[in-house]
Amino acid sequence: MDPTAIIALASEVAGVLNKLLSQLPTRDQRVMDEFYKFVDLYHIEIARADADHDDLMLWKERQELLLGTVIKMLREPAK
């Protein structure tokens, strides 16, 4: 798949996610906002020229933990 097609697909996915987020309750929106903030930071950190393997593995573990937490929180009923 060429890069322009990937970018176009990512833009379309982002649009769909934004529509879904606008329909979520406030608590769920906050959870997802925090997740996306982390994802942005994650991408910045793994793209650093001086990142070593240990850094990359640590960020990968953090991402997996956060994703599991987000899924768990979204499945729980709002209190």
C-alpha positions in Angstrom: 0.0 0.0 0.0 1.5 3.3 -1.0 1.9 6.1 1.7 -0.8 8.4 0.2 -3.3 5.6 0.4 -2.3 5.0 4.1 -2.6 8.7 4.9 -6.1 8.8 3.2 -7.2 5.7 5.1 -5.9 7.1 8.4 -7.8 10.4 7.8 -11.0 8.5 7.1 -10.5 6.4 10.2 -9.9 9.6 12.3 -13.1 11.1 11.0 -15.1 8.0 12.0 -13.5 8.0 15.4 -14.3 11.6 15.9 -18.0 11.0 15.1 -18.0 8.1 17.5 -16.3 10.2 20.2 -18.9 12.9 19.8 -21.6 10.4 20.7 -19.9 9.0 23.8 -20.8 10.1 27.3 -18.5 12.7 28.9 -16.7 10.1 31.0 -15.9 8.0 28.0 -14.7 11.0 26.1 -12.3 11.9 28.8 -10.9 8.3 28.8 -10.4 8.4 25.1 -8.9 11.9 25.2 -6.3 10.7 27.6 -5.6 7.7 25.4 -5.0 9.9 22.4 -2.7 12.2 24.3 -0.7 9.2 25.3 -0.7 7.8 21.7 0.6 11.2 20.4 3.4 11.2 23.0 4.1 7.5 22.3 4.7 8.3 18.6 7.0 11.2 19.4 9.1 9.1 21.8 9.5 6.0 19.5 10.4 8.3 16.6 13.3 9.9 18.5 16.7 9.3 16.8 18.3 8.5 20.2 15.7 6.0 21.4 17.2 2.7 22.2 15.6 -0.8 22.4 14.9 -0.6 26.1 13.1 2.7 25.7 11.0 1.3 22.8 10.1 -1.8 24.9 9.1 0.3 27.9 6.9 2.5 25.7 5.4 -0.6 24.1 4.5 -2.0 27.5 3.0 1.3 28.6 0.9 1.4 25.5 -0.4 -2.1 26.0 -1.2 -1.4 29.7 -3.0 1.8 28.8 -5.0 0.2 26.0 -6.1 -2.6 28.4 -7.1 0.0 31.0 -9.0 2.1 28.4 -10.9 -1.0 27.2 -11.7 -2.0 30.8 -12.9 1.5 31.7 -15.1 1.8 28.6 -16.7 -1.6 29.4 -17.5 -0.6 33.0 -20.9 1.2 33.5 -20.6 4.9 34.4 -21.0 5.5 38.2 
